[in-house]
Amino acid sequence: MRKYFFPLVILVALAAAGGYLYYTRGRDSARMAQVYNWFQDQSSRPDLMMTSGAKCGDAPFIFPTNGLIGFIWDDSFRPGHRHSGLDIFAGTEIGVTPIVAAYPGYLTRQADWKSTVIIRVPEDPLQTGRQIWVYYTHMADPQGNSFVSPAFPMGTSEVYVEAGTFLGYQGNYSGDPNAPVGIHLHISIVEDDGFGNFKNELDINNTYDPTPYFGLPLNANINSDAIPYWGSYGVNQLADCAAGNQRKNMDLKNKVVLITGAGKGAGRTLALALAQRGARVAVNDISPINVEEAAAEIIANGGEAKAYVEDIAKKVGVQYLVKGVEDDFGAIDILINHASVEPHTPLLKMDEWDWHRTLDVNLTGVFLTVQSVGRMMREQGHGAIINIVAGAGEGSIKDAGAYLSSKAGAAMLSRQADVELSPHGVRVYAVENSADVVKDVLSILEAQ
Ligand SMILES: [Zn+2]
């Protein structure tokens, strides 16, 4: 009963708290639509859930709780309202999802604060000589029974806490027992009044844009189209985490990487670059000459590589390939799907065989390798898959109808595979084919 009840509770609670959300940025705000979709079916995008304690590259703040970033700085819930912080929704019941300090400082909880603490940060990590305050709230049930840690009773003043210190649990206290908010953490970064006190947090003019503190696009004036989160299937979302990614650096040393279409082009460049970083490289191509050359070049440079000549458009070819790599290397940590055919023929002249071959290599080949390697990675509980796609951006390429169609399919396949596999520790990315493709792939892998 309670489980089924939950999404409804959130919607009702939000509706009660804010009227319905007021769309200052128009009813077509893509980000708001995604948030409401998530409220109605949280299982639809498990990849959007942020992890407590995680950090984006060299951004100063760690993420303070588990959940989805539902509302950001300067969102508006009703005419005239401007949201002063960010709201992170756990998707659980009240009183179960922990909140930790995002940054060290001196914690105060005033004598009448049922659901709130504030932490004074004497030295703003982004501006020397400036004192700021970090405000955390809604840590109580609708009646005001507190979920704040017993370590910080009401009246607590200036207690030093480290980043990661447990502060309390997400709740839904609004001050009005009959109109609780949705279950979330509201966190904001508040100005000092110049006399050592914090300003009124409710006024956005007294707060700072949290974007640079978390390394995420948390300003509604700039981000209207995507829920901010770390890790994703695309390069655009990767930019969300401007300075990299919160996940621990993947040391590429001794990682087993399988690259399809590694005989030439970017596939071969990637194989060499990964081998230089200490990866053990399994190179695949349908043409033996090029791929054996690529392996020999890596070995000549002191790296480890082996060539596998198989057609990844065929299930039996993929089975031999994956079995061979597993026998020779013991596992596959990273799969890069670079194999591709690109006939340059107008659609009206295109031969049916060319069309099929393009789809077989560029789309079915990705499906077969993702399925086969994905099963192995799910068992391992970790892995990264990168599919080189095209056509996600604007524009067309002359006479590339079959190529672009197949690559757009591979982009969607990547997204779906990521949703299925990310709960098992396996991430699937689509990287747009471009002059920068090698750099883009390496930056994803190095940020893993
Ligand atoms: Zn809020």
Boltz pocket constraint, residues with backbone or C-beta under 6 A from the ligand:
constraints:
  - pocket:
      binder: B
      contacts: [[A, 71], [A, 83], [A, 85], [A, 86], [A, 87], [A, 185], [A, 186], [A, 187]]
      max_distance: 6.0
